Amino acid sequence: MNSCFVGADIAAETVTVVWQLEGQFSRPVTIAQSAAGYAQLRRQLAAQAQPAQTLVVMEATSTYWMALAHALHQHGFQVSVVNPLQAHHFAQAQGQRSKTDAIDARSLSELGRLLQPSVWTPPPAICVQLEQRLTEREQLIDTRSRWKNQLHALRQRPDVEAAILARWRHRLDALQAELDRLGIELEALLLSEHVWQDSARRLLRVTGIGLITAAWLLVATHNFAYCQTAEQIAAYAGLAPHPHDSGTSVRRKRQTGHGGHAALRRTLYMAAGSALQHNPALRVFYQRLVARGKIKNMARVAVARKLAVLAWTLVSKQREFDRNYHLAVPA
């Protein structure tokens, strides 16, 4: 049982901390984002309660939270890393309107006491290695798209110089070579021996799920630890239609794509295009939806949702993919 609830408001160079014992809040304490600052905080918290009985709540703010979370976890403290949106909504529900580092830290302490969020544990090495490369790949693809648009705009100019065009083509070729090397690194990592090896093998056998999709499925869900049911994986990826009804006057069309893990959703949507070409069961499913009047874009979203549920089923139930099995998961 936790007896000390700590809120840590994270900034780039400092952390503001407030703790509470038996409903009594401490004064705010500000430490530096450094090893010395973390050691100072551990001493102050250890003077209040045992580390195993101390819950420290912080927001997943960029990457600034990571060093503190690791430093506290390594010394036996309970750490919860919450979505900033959840913390914001909690503060609003508590009637909090002002915003300072000290107020935010106090609110996080109260969130920990009332909601008891799940305890964070450091991800395995394979998760960190894949995530960093997947993020780098997303950034390179975004850069490539912008550079292609700039090159296209230059080509429309009647006075553009050949040397300028050549340099832009050289930049794009170099960027593509970097993407190719990154793909090789990702494949080598995913196929190597690691704690998620069996899950990766099962996913890569699915018709329609390639290297990048399998990697994002594992990284985004932490090998589906974040998703205990098929409904949860669909919602986590932002592929579950959400109702928007109230009384008799509000009847809006159900929509998807306004929440969830954006990169995972994009990857599954792209994978759905491949599945429609090579997976007969999903192609029949898609055609049936279109024949019933569903627009093609939404039918493809439904295929992406099927893929997510199939991936969850194979990994969580430890099953093998059967290309001749017609999925019976509801649309």
C-alpha positions as CSV (number, residue, x, y, z in Angstrom):
1,M,0.0,0.0,0.0
2,N,1.3,3.4,-0.9
3,S,1.5,5.9,1.9
4,C,3.3,8.8,0.2
5,F,2.0,10.3,-3.1
6,V,4.4,12.5,-5.0
7,G,3.7,14.8,-8.0
8,A,6.6,15.7,-10.2
9,D,6.2,18.5,-12.7
10,I,8.9,18.0,-15.4
11,A,10.7,20.7,-17.3
12,A,13.8,20.6,-19.4
13,E,16.2,21.6,-16.7
14,T,14.3,21.3,-13.4
15,V,11.6,19.2,-11.7
16,T,9.1,20.7,-9.2
17,V,7.9,18.2,-6.6
18,V,5.1,18.1,-4.1
19,W,4.3,15.1,-1.9
20,Q,1.5,14.4,0.5
21,L,1.3,12.2,3.6
22,E,-2.1,11.5,5.3
23,G,-3.7,14.3,3.2
24,Q,-1.1,16.9,4.1
25,F,0.8,18.5,1.2
26,S,4.5,19.5,1.5
27,R,5.9,22.7,0.3
28,P,7.1,22.6,-3.4
29,V,10.7,21.5,-3.9
30,T,12.6,22.2,-7.1
31,I,15.5,20.1,-8.1
32,A,17.9,20.1,-11.1
33,Q,17.5,17.6,-13.9
34,S,20.9,16.0,-13.0
35,A,22.2,13.0,-11.0
36,A,22.8,15.3,-8.0
37,G,19.3,16.6,-8.2
38,Y,17.8,13.1,-8.4
39,A,19.9,12.0,-5.4
40,Q,18.7,15.0,-3.4
41,L,15.1,14.1,-4.2
42,R,15.6,10.4,-3.3
43,R,16.9,11.5,0.1
44,Q,14.0,13.8,0.8
45,L,11.4,11.2,-0.2
46,A,13.1,8.4,1.7
47,A,12.8,10.6,4.8
48,Q,9.0,10.6,4.4
49,A,8.3,6.9,3.6
50,Q,9.8,3.7,2.3
51,P,10.5,3.8,-1.4
52,A,8.3,0.8,-2.0
53,Q,5.4,2.7,-0.4
54,T,6.0,5.9,-2.4
55,L,4.2,6.5,-5.6
56,V,5.7,9.2,-7.9
57,V,3.4,10.5,-10.6
58,M,4.8,12.4,-13.6
59,E,3.6,13.3,-17.1
60,A,5.1,11.8,-20.3
61,T,6.5,15.2,-21.3
62,S,8.6,14.8,-24.4
63,T,11.7,12.8,-23.2
64,Y,12.4,15.0,-20.2
65,W,10.7,12.5,-17.8
66,M,12.8,9.5,-18.7
67,A,16.0,10.1,-16.7
68,L,14.1,10.9,-13.5
69,A,11.8,7.8,-13.9
70,H,14.8,5.5,-14.4
71,A,16.7,7.0,-11.5
72,L,13.7,6.6,-9.1
73,H,12.8,3.1,-10.4
74,Q,16.3,1.8,-9.9
75,H,16.1,2.7,-6.2
76,G,12.8,1.0,-5.5
77,F,10.3,3.9,-5.9
78,Q,7.0,3.3,-7.5
79,V,6.7,5.5,-10.7
80,S,3.6,6.2,-12.7
81,V,3.9,8.0,-16.1
82,V,0.6,9.4,-17.2
83,N,-0.7,10.9,-20.4
84,P,-0.5,14.8,-20.2
85,L,-4.1,14.9,-21.5
86,Q,-5.3,12.7,-18.6
87,A,-3.5,15.0,-16.1
88,H,-5.0,18.1,-17.7
89,H,-8.6,16.7,-17.6
90,F,-8.0,15.6,-14.0
91,A,-7.0,19.1,-13.0
92,Q,-10.1,20.5,-14.8
93,A,-12.3,18.1,-12.9
94,Q,-10.8,19.3,-9.7
95,G,-11.7,22.8,-10.5
96,Q,-8.1,23.9,-11.1
97,R,-7.8,27.0,-13.3
98,S,-4.4,28.5,-12.3
99,K,-1.3,26.9,-13.7
100,T,2.2,26.9,-12.1
101,D,4.8,24.2,-11.7
102,A,3.9,23.9,-8.0
103,I,0.2,23.7,-8.7
104,D,0.7,21.1,-11.4
105,A,2.9,19.0,-9.1
106,R,0.3,19.2,-6.4
107,S,-2.4,18.1,-8.9
108,L,-0.3,15.1,-10.0
109,S,0.1,14.1,-6.3
110,E,-3.7,14.2,-5.8
111,L,-4.1,12.2,-9.1
112,G,-1.9,9.5,-7.7
113,R,-3.8,9.3,-4.4
114,L,-7.2,9.2,-6.0
115,L,-6.7,7.2,-9.2
116,Q,-3.7,5.0,-8.3
117,P,-2.4,4.9,-11.9
118,S,-0.5,1.8,-13.0
119,V,3.1,1.5,-12.1
120,W,5.7,2.1,-14.9
121,T,8.5,-0.3,-15.6
122,P,11.4,0.4,-18.0
123,P,10.8,-1.2,-21.4
124,P,13.2,-4.0,-22.6
125,A,16.2,-3.0,-24.7
126,I,14.6,-4.2,-28.0
127,C,11.7,-1.8,-27.5
128,V,14.1,1.2,-27.1
129,Q,16.2,0.1,-30.0
130,L,13.2,-0.3,-32.3
131,E,11.4,2.8,-31.2
132,Q,14.4,5.1,-31.8
133,R,14.8,3.8,-35.3
134,L,11.1,3.9,-36.1
135,T,11.0,7.5,-34.9
136,E,14.0,8.4,-37.0
137,R,12.4,6.7,-40.0
138,E,9.2,8.7,-39.5
139,Q,11.3,11.9,-39.5
140,L,13.2,11.0,-42.6
141,I,10.0,10.1,-44.5
142,D,8.5,13.5,-43.5
143,T,11.7,15.2,-44.7
144,R,11.7,13.3,-48.0
145,S,8.1,14.3,-48.6
146,R,8.9,18.0,-48.1
147,W,12.0,17.8,-50.3
148,K,10.1,16.1,-53.1
149,N,7.5,18.9,-53.0
150,Q,10.2,21.5,-53.1
151,L,11.9,19.8,-56.0
152,H,8.5,19.6,-57.8
153,A,8.0,23.3,-57.3
154,L,11.5,24.1,-58.6
155,R,10.8,22.1,-61.8
156,Q,7.9,24.3,-62.6
157,R,10.1,27.3,-62.9
158,P,11.2,28.1,-66.5
159,D,14.5,29.6,-65.3
160,V,15.6,26.9,-62.8
161,E,19.3,26.0,-63.2
162,A,20.3,22.4,-63.8
163,A,22.9,22.6,-61.0
164,I,20.2,23.4,-58.5
165,L,18.1,20.5,-59.6
166,A,21.1,18.1,-59.5
167,R,21.8,19.1,-55.9
168,W,18.2,18.5,-54.9
169,R,18.2,15.0,-56.6
170,H,21.5,14.2,-54.8
171,R,19.9,15.1,-51.5
172,L,16.9,12.9,-52.1
173,D,19.1,10.0,-53.3
174,A,21.2,10.3,-50.1
175,L,18.1,10.5,-48.0
176,Q,16.7,7.3,-49.6
177,A,20.0,5.6,-49.0
178,E,19.7,6.5,-45.3
179,L,16.2,5.1,-45.3
180,D,17.4,1.9,-46.9
181,R,20.2,1.5,-44.3
182,L,17.6,2.1,-41.5
183,G,15.4,-0.6,-42.9
184,I,18.2,-3.1,-42.8
185,E,18.9,-2.2,-39.2
186,L,15.3,-2.6,-38.3
187,E,15.1,-6.0,-40.0
188,A,18.2,-7.2,-38.3
189,L,16.9,-6.1,-34.9
190,L,13.5,-7.6,-35.3
191,L,14.8,-10.9,-36.5
192,S,17.5,-11.2,-33.8
193,E,17.2,-12.9,-30.5
194,H,15.3,-10.8,-28.0
195,V,12.4,-11.1,-25.4
196,W,9.8,-10.3,-28.1
197,Q,11.2,-12.7,-30.7
198,D,8.3,-15.1,-30.7
199,S,5.8,-12.2,-31.1
200,A,7.8,-10.8,-34.0
201,R,7.9,-14.1,-35.7
202,R,4.1,-14.6,-35.4
203,L,3.4,-11.1,-36.7
204,L,5.7,-11.4,-39.7
205,R,3.9,-14.5,-40.9
206,V,0.6,-12.6,-41.3
207,T,-0.2,-11.7,-44.9
208,G,-0.4,-7.9,-45.0
209,I,1.9,-7.3,-41.9
210,G,5.4,-6.4,-43.0
211,L,8.5,-5.4,-41.1
212,I,7.6,-1.8,-40.2
213,T,4.0,-2.7,-39.2
214,A,5.2,-5.6,-37.0
215,A,7.8,-3.3,-35.3
216,W,5.2,-0.6,-34.6
217,L,2.7,-3.1,-33.2
218,L,5.3,-4.3,-30.8
219,V,6.7,-0.9,-29.8
220,A,3.5,1.0,-29.6
221,T,1.7,-1.6,-27.4
222,H,4.8,-2.9,-25.6
223,N,4.2,-6.4,-27.0
224,F,0.4,-5.8,-26.4
225,A,0.9,-5.3,-22.6
226,Y,-1.2,-2.1,-23.0
227,C,-4.1,-4.0,-24.6
228,Q,-5.9,-6.8,-22.7
229,T,-8.8,-7.2,-25.1
230,A,-9.4,-7.0,-28.9
231,E,-11.5,-3.9,-28.3
232,Q,-8.6,-2.2,-26.5
233,I,-6.1,-2.7,-29.3
234,A,-8.6,-1.2,-31.8
235,A,-9.2,1.8,-29.5
236,Y,-5.5,2.1,-28.8
237,A,-4.7,2.4,-32.5
238,G,-7.5,4.9,-33.0
239,L,-9.4,2.5,-35.3
240,A,-12.5,2.0,-33.2
241,P,-15.6,4.1,-34.2
242,H,-16.7,6.3,-31.4
243,P,-20.4,7.1,-30.9
244,H,-21.5,10.7,-30.4
245,D,-25.1,10.5,-29.2
246,S,-27.0,12.4,-26.5
247,G,-30.7,12.2,-25.9
248,T,-32.8,12.6,-29.0
249,S,-31.2,15.6,-30.5
250,V,-27.5,14.6,-31.0
251,R,-27.0,11.8,-33.5
252,R,-23.6,12.2,-35.1
253,K,-21.9,9.8,-37.4
254,R,-19.4,7.5,-35.7
255,Q,-15.9,8.5,-36.4
256,T,-12.4,7.0,-36.1
257,G,-8.9,8.5,-36.2
258,H,-9.3,11.3,-33.6
259,G,-7.3,9.6,-30.9
260,G,-5.0,6.6,-30.2
261,H,-1.5,6.0,-31.4
262,A,-1.1,8.0,-34.6
263,A,2.0,6.3,-36.0
264,L,0.4,2.8,-35.3
265,R,-2.8,3.9,-37.0
266,R,-1.0,5.2,-40.1
267,T,1.1,2.0,-40.4
268,L,-1.9,-0.3,-40.0
269,Y,-3.9,1.8,-42.6
270,M,-1.0,1.4,-45.1
271,A,-0.7,-2.3,-44.2
272,A,-4.4,-2.7,-45.0
273,G,-3.6,-1.7,-48.7
274,S,-1.2,-4.6,-48.9
275,A,-3.6,-7.0,-47.2
276,L,-6.3,-6.2,-49.8
277,Q,-4.0,-7.3,-52.5
278,H,-2.5,-10.5,-50.9
279,N,-5.0,-11.6,-48.2
280,P,-8.1,-13.2,-49.8
281,A,-10.1,-13.3,-46.5
282,L,-9.6,-9.6,-45.9
283,R,-10.2,-8.7,-49.6
284,V,-13.6,-10.5,-49.4
285,F,-14.4,-8.7,-46.1
286,Y,-13.5,-5.3,-47.8
287,Q,-15.6,-6.1,-50.9
288,R,-18.6,-7.0,-48.7
289,L,-18.4,-3.7,-46.8
290,V,-18.2,-1.7,-50.0
291,A,-21.1,-3.6,-51.5
292,R,-23.2,-2.7,-48.4
293,G,-22.6,1.0,-49.2
294,K,-19.6,1.8,-46.9
295,I,-17.2,4.2,-48.6
296,K,-13.9,2.7,-49.6
297,N,-11.8,4.7,-47.1
298,M,-13.8,3.6,-44.1
299,A,-13.9,0.0,-45.5
300,R,-10.1,0.1,-45.5
301,V,-10.1,1.4,-42.0
302,A,-12.2,-1.6,-41.0
303,V,-9.5,-3.9,-42.7
304,A,-6.8,-2.1,-40.7
305,R,-8.9,-2.8,-37.5
306,K,-9.1,-6.5,-38.5
307,L,-5.3,-6.6,-38.8
308,A,-4.8,-5.0,-35.4
309,V,-7.2,-7.5,-33.8
310,L,-5.6,-10.4,-35.7
311,A,-2.2,-9.3,-34.5
312,W,-3.4,-9.1,-30.9
313,T,-5.0,-12.5,-31.1
314,L,-1.9,-14.2,-32.5
315,V,0.4,-12.7,-29.9
316,S,-1.8,-12.8,-26.8
317,K,-3.2,-16.2,-27.5
318,Q,0.1,-17.6,-28.9
319,R,-1.4,-18.8,-32.1
320,E,0.0,-19.2,-35.6
321,F,-1.4,-17.4,-38.6
322,D,-3.5,-19.5,-41.0
323,R,-3.9,-17.8,-44.3
324,N,-6.9,-20.0,-45.1
325,Y,-8.8,-19.1,-41.9
326,H,-11.6,-16.6,-42.5
327,L,-11.6,-14.2,-39.6
328,A,-14.8,-14.0,-37.6
329,V,-14.0,-10.8,-35.6
330,P,-16.9,-8.4,-35.9
331,A,-16.4,-5.3,-38.0
